[in-house]
Each structure stands twice: as C-alpha cells, then as structure tokens.
Amino acid sequence: MKILILGAGQVGGTLAENLANEEFDITLVDNDPDRLKELSDRLDIQTIEGWAAHPDVLRQAGSDDADIVVAVTSSDEVNMIACQVCYSLFRTPTKIARVRSQSYLDREGFFSREHMPIDVLINPEQVVTDHINELLKHPGALQVLDFADGRVQLVAMRAYYDGPLVGQALKTLRQHMPRAETRVAAIFRRGRAIIPEGDTVIEVDDEVFFLAAREHIDQVMSELRKVERPFKRVMIAGGGNVGANLAETIEDNHAVKLLEYNPRRAKYLADRLMTTVVLQGDATDRDLLLEENIEQCDAFCALTNDDEVNIMSALLAKRLGVRQVIALISKPAYVDLMQGGDIDIAVSPQQATTSSLLSHVRRADVTKVHSLRRGAAEAMEAVAHGDEKSSRVVGRRINEIDLPTGTTIGAVVRGNNVMIGDDDVEIESGDHVILFLADKKQVRAVERLFQVGLAFF
C-alpha cells in the first residue's frame, strides 16, 4: 500500500514513524529540508521537498498511484486544497485531512464529494478533549479507550500497594468480582511487557491494561487501587481550543476554573462559557493559584500550547495539593520523562491524533486502533468475515487461533452482546474482535489473520 503524508510536523512525523516499519510505501512531503533529512536519515521513507498543495509536487510524490493521502500540515487550507487536487487530478482513492477550524467543521454537507472531497476528517483538538474528558470520568486511570461504539473500554492504570488484587494471582480476579466480566490484556512491569496468565501475580507499580464492559470499569478499577472520589473541582490552565472545548464539555458536571494569560482571549471565553469561572493570569503564578484555592481542586489540566509552561504549572499544582495533574506535552522525550512522577498523566497530542488515523490505513476490516505506550504497543478492533474455509478466525475458539507472539484477544462483541475473551468463545462472521498487541511489530501478522482468502486449506 502506498501512503502519501503531507506535512512533516509532529503528527506527520509520528505517523511516518509508526508506519515505516509496517511494509508500507511511505512518501513524506514538506517544505522544510532539514526536517525531511532528519526523518529520512532514521526512517525507510521517501521524501519530497515542496508545497503540499501544488499539483506538480503531488505528482512528483506519486499521487497518481497512491492509495491514501494524509494531509496533516499546520494549515487547514493547504490540507483541504491538497485533498481537492488529489481527487480532481489524480483520483486518489482515500483522502484524510486534519482540519482544526470550527468554522469549516460547522458547515453541514461541506465535506462531500460535490464540494470538498475529503473522506476522513481529523480534528486534533477534539480528539485530545475527548481523551482528557474520559480520564476525568475515571479518577486514577492512565488511559481510557473506547471500542465497539463505547460498549467496551480498555483502561490502563497503575497498581498501588493498597489494591485488593496486588500480590495475588490474576485467576482470583473472578472470585473478587463474580458479576463483572473482565480480562487483563497486558501488564507492563518496569517498562517490559508481561503476557498475563492465570498464575501471574500483580505487583506494586505494575501498569495494568484491562478490558471490560463500560458499566463494569469502575468496579474493576477498585480492585487495583482504593476507590477515589469523583472529580468535582477542576482547574484548567490554557484557554486555547483544547482548554476551551474541555471547559465547555465538563462545566455542566464540574465546578471549573480556567486560567488564560491573554486578556482578550480571557474576555472572549468569559462571554462564551456558561458556568466556568475564567481568570486572566499566569498558570505558573504560585500566588494566583493559592488565591484561587488550588489545594481544593481535584484535578489540574495544563493545556497551554507551551510544553514548559504545562510541565511547570502541573508540577506546581501537584506540590500545592491537587489530587491529579494532567499535562499536555508535545515533545516525545518530555512525555517519557514526566509521566509517572509528580505529573500523573502526560498526554501526547500527536500520539492521540495518530491513533485516530491508524484505523484508516490497516489492511483488514479494522474499525478502531489505539496506539499505546508512545507507539510501542497497540490495541485494535477488527471485524471477522468469511467462513471456516476462507478465514483463519471464523469458526474457531479463541484458544484455537494461532495468535502472533505477544498478542491477546480481550473481548468479542456480537451485536449488543459483549463477551470478555474466554478461551472457549467461538468467533462468528461479523464479530468485532478486540486485540491487544504488546509488540507493535506484530500488526501485519494480525492483519493477515483477519483478511479473507479464497481458501486457506
């Protein structure tokens, strides 16, 4: 499959890095020669220097025989025009564009074949907002990811010494929760993946990924750490698109304060938001935070467009008594450095956006993909098709499927019925199968499992 990525910024570069080792033919277009050289020196990709929306540049990059074009430059207009050119001149089959401006997104019917032929729209700010909103709904979770239209969730959390399950084997999980179906998909211990077995014992500080039906998530979380009170008071630093969208999303159910440095932007947000208290000031101002009773806040979300401000304000808030701090951090090196210390959760916007793009480049019928642990692992929702003769999974029980090393099936969703991955569940055509891949290198092998052939025997 030939994929053309327009824009070598953080999202484009991260996407290229994720796909470069998966046997894709990747061409990356950007007008920054230094950035292209940096990526081409360490990735097996082709690079073209030039403006991403120019027809001659797109032709040189191979748009006429590309399967997918992903336009993720920093300009909405360049992304949209590039997709229009690829459709009108080169008939590129699948066109994906990053569009940020709500002014475009609010126009119903605008993104259609007749007007602006873009097949998939990606709005990074909305992706990040939804991600943080889920974290606020589940205090103590490191990640909360939806599958099967929200009927199943994958939750990552750190096991603490006072959790009922810590120090016990996983096979006792059902004894603790006879009415809640769950499956531990993977355990990361000191950065290394452990494939969970019945005799696996959970240790303090293990990062545990488990799957469960949405209604059972809180019950399962209580087995790994003491139950935390729901978040009621939330302070947000940064009134940009992410901060404003988050405040608007949660203000009906939370007491929200929003700090914005720019006076004009602060006034605009004060007029726009209904119940959120908007304050003009510096998020790293200790006196201001104390004046606004930071110690009484349950959660602090640092969402400015400056990594350093987010890190420093989050660290300060934690020292002043906030229960949980979340920081938006763009630089990958900072994410690995900060999460798990005083900063409880570091959210990477490019990683969240990349996850929303991955499902559109998978070869099998993959409806959802989430990139985990900064791209090292992956969770995938694939739809089974065919019959016993044309499929490697249909008509077989889970324990009969030859899964790649480090891959587990966590759940099977059949209609409205959620079956958490018991080994005797038999896969039927049309089932949504949720898998966890501890090793990202096994993606191609999993895709082959779910591809339908004329006959495998």
Buried (B, 14 or more C-beta within 10 A) or exposed (E): BBBBBBBBBBBBBBBBBBBBEBEBBBBBBBBEEEBBEBBBEEBEBBBBBBBBBBBEBBEBBBBEEBBBBBBBBEBBEBBBBBBBBBBEEBEBEBBBBBBBEEEBBEEEEEBEEEEBBBBBBBBBBBBBBBBBBBBBBBBBBBBBBBBBEEBBBBBBBBBBEEBBBBEBEBEBBEEBBEEBBBBBBBBBBEEEBBBBEEEBEBBEBBBBBBBBBBEBBBBBBBBBBEEBEEBEBBBBBBBBBBBBBBBBBBBEEBBBBBBBBEEEBBEBBBEEBEEBBBBBBBBBBBEBBEEBEBEEBBBBBBBBBBBEBBBBBBBBBBEBEBBBBBBBBBBBEBBBBBBBEEBBBBBBBBBBBBBBBBBBBBBBBBBBBBBBBBBBBBBBBBBBBBEEEBBBBBBBEBEEBEBBEBBBBBBBBBEEEBBBBBEEBBBEBEBBBBBBBBBBEBBBBBBEBBBBEEEEE
